[in-house]
Amino acid sequence: LTGIPREQRAFQYLLAHAIPGDPRHVLQTFDQWCYHCEHLSSVGPVKGRIVERLLYERAPRRVLELGTYCGYGTVLLAQGLPPGARLYTVEVDPRHAAVAEKVIRLAGFDEQTVELIVGPSEEVIPRLREKHGLLKADFVFMDHWKRCYLRDLQLLETHQLLAEGATVLADNVLFPGAPHFLQYAKTCGKYRCKVHRANLEY
């Protein structure tokens, strides 16, 4: 009715209630909005704990996120990075990217820590090394279109962007589901697979 997209409404709520420069409070405020006002398909706090645990265990230096959306997952990843690490996040929708940029900066992360790249993942991935300086990713978080998971994993392989022993974490592979990606990951012989059981966000 207002003509303001819900992603923008969520950001206005963050501006009014979140503590700038406090990523944990930014995420908590996001959660409050999604629980009590409007649903946004962000990672959410339940699955967020899985992401945080894996980041703590792996301590990656170079992280790639596919699917920025409003920046919730980006802030979650960025706050768990070891000092000096860098996060590259890719979003296809310029409107979502504009909101995400503001959310990421509100949480206190500058462009040295988090680089937001706008464009289709199939076009961005082949340019990551030359244009953005990402030689190898230690940790990849996939949270974009499920039909793109397999294609983009294979693109990362083709362009040799996965570091030795890299972790690839993919959200919602059972529901709504990414069966081709899952089958490939389990049967191609390149990966050790683990399914983390969790609730749908919010």
C-alpha positions in Angstrom: 0.0 0.0 0.0 2.9 2.4 0.8 4.7 1.5 -2.4 7.8 0.8 -0.3 9.2 -2.7 -0.8 9.3 -4.8 2.3 13.1 -5.0 2.2 13.2 -1.2 2.4 10.7 -1.3 5.2 12.9 -3.7 7.1 15.9 -1.4 6.7 13.9 1.6 8.0 13.1 -0.5 11.1 16.8 -1.3 11.4 17.7 2.4 11.2 15.2 3.2 13.9 16.1 0.4 16.3 19.5 -1.2 15.7 22.7 0.0 17.3 25.1 1.2 14.4 28.4 -0.6 14.4 27.0 -3.6 16.4 26.5 -6.5 14.0 25.0 -8.8 16.6 22.4 -6.2 17.5 21.7 -5.5 13.8 20.9 -9.2 13.3 18.8 -9.4 16.5 16.8 -6.3 15.3 16.4 -8.0 11.8 15.1 -11.1 13.6 12.6 -9.0 15.6 11.2 -7.5 12.4 10.9 -10.9 10.7 9.3 -12.6 13.7 6.8 -9.8 14.5 6.3 -7.7 11.4 7.1 -9.3 8.0 8.8 -12.5 6.8 12.0 -12.1 4.9 13.8 -15.1 3.6 17.1 -14.5 5.4 19.1 -17.1 7.1 17.6 -16.5 10.5 19.0 -17.2 14.0 18.6 -21.0 14.1 20.5 -21.7 10.9 22.7 -18.8 11.7 24.2 -20.7 14.7 25.3 -23.5 12.2 27.0 -20.8 10.0 28.7 -19.3 13.1 30.0 -22.6 14.4 31.5 -23.6 11.0 33.1 -20.2 10.6 34.6 -20.6 14.1 35.9 -24.1 13.3 37.3 -23.2 9.8 38.6 -19.6 10.4 38.6 -18.9 6.7 40.6 -16.0 5.2 38.6 -15.6 2.0 34.8 -16.1 2.0 32.4 -16.0 -0.9 28.6 -15.6 -0.4 26.3 -16.2 -3.4 23.0 -14.4 -2.7 23.3 -11.3 -0.5 19.6 -10.4 -0.5 19.2 -7.9 2.3 22.6 -8.5 3.9 21.6 -10.6 6.9 23.8 -13.5 5.9 26.6 -11.1 5.0 26.6 -9.5 8.4 26.4 -13.0 10.0 29.5 -14.1 8.0 31.4 -10.9 8.4 31.1 -10.8 12.2 32.6 -14.3 12.4 35.7 -13.6 10.2 39.2 -13.8 11.7 41.2 -10.5 11.6 42.3 -9.6 8.1 39.9 -11.9 6.4 37.8 -10.7 3.4 34.2 -11.4 2.3 33.0 -11.2 -1.2 29.2 -11.3 -1.6 27.3 -11.5 -4.9 23.7 -10.3 -5.5 21.8 -10.3 -8.8 19.0 -7.8 -7.9 20.2 -4.2 -7.8 17.3 -3.2 -5.5 18.2 -5.8 -2.9 21.9 -5.0 -3.3 21.1 -1.3 -2.5 19.4 -2.3 0.8 22.2 -4.8 1.6 24.9 -2.2 1.1 23.3 0.0 3.7 22.7 -2.9 6.1 26.4 -4.0 5.8 27.7 -0.5 6.4 25.2 0.1 9.3 26.7 -3.1 11.0 30.1 -1.5 10.8 31.8 -3.3 7.9 33.8 -1.3 5.4 34.7 -2.2 1.8 38.0 -3.6 2.9 36.2 -6.3 4.9 33.1 -6.8 2.7 32.9 -6.3 -1.0 29.4 -6.3 -2.5 29.3 -7.3 -6.2 26.1 -6.8 -8.1 25.4 -9.1 -11.1 24.4 -12.6 -12.0 26.6 -15.2 -10.3 27.3 -17.0 -13.6 28.9 -13.8 -14.9 30.6 -12.7 -11.7 32.3 -16.0 -10.8 34.5 -16.2 -13.9 35.7 -12.6 -13.2 36.3 -13.0 -9.5 40.1 -13.5 -9.8 40.9 -10.9 -12.4 38.4 -8.2 -11.5 38.1 -8.6 -7.7 41.3 -10.3 -6.6 39.8 -13.4 -5.2 42.4 -16.1 -5.9 40.8 -19.0 -3.8 37.8 -19.1 -1.5 38.2 -21.0 1.7 34.5 -20.9 2.5 31.5 -20.5 0.2 28.0 -19.8 1.4 25.3 -20.5 -1.2 21.9 -18.9 -0.5 20.7 -17.7 -3.9 18.5 -19.5 -6.4 18.5 -23.2 -5.7 18.6 -24.1 -9.4 21.9 -22.2 -9.7 23.7 -24.2 -6.9 25.1 -26.9 -9.1 26.0 -24.7 -12.0 27.8 -22.2 -9.7 29.7 -25.0 -7.8 30.9 -26.3 -11.1 31.9 -22.8 -12.2 33.9 -22.4 -9.1 35.6 -25.7 -9.8 36.3 -24.8 -13.5 37.9 -21.5 -12.6 39.8 -23.1 -9.7 38.4 -20.8 -7.1 38.0 -23.4 -4.3 41.0 -23.6 -2.0 42.3 -27.0 -0.9 40.0 -28.2 1.8 37.4 -25.5 1.2 34.0 -25.6 2.9 30.9 -25.2 0.7 27.8 -24.5 2.8 24.5 -24.5 0.9 21.2 -23.4 2.4 17.7 -25.0 1.8 19.0 -28.0 -0.2 16.1 -30.2 1.1 13.3 -27.6 1.0 12.6 -25.9 -1.4 15.5 -28.2 -2.5 18.5 -28.5 -4.8 18.4 -32.2 -5.7 20.9 -32.1 -8.6 23.4 -30.1 -6.5 23.0 -32.6 -3.6 23.4 -35.6 -5.9 26.5 -34.2 -7.5 28.1 -33.3 -4.2 27.5 -36.7 -2.8 28.6 -38.8 -5.8 31.3 -36.8 -7.7 34.0 -37.9 -5.2 35.4 -34.4 -4.5 33.5 -33.7 -1.3 32.7 -35.1 2.1 29.0 -34.3 2.7 27.1 -33.5 5.8 23.4 -32.5 6.0 22.6 -30.1 8.9 19.1 -30.4 10.1 17.4 -27.1 10.8 14.1 -25.3 10.7 12.9 -23.0 8.0 13.8 -19.4 8.8 11.3 -17.7 11.2 
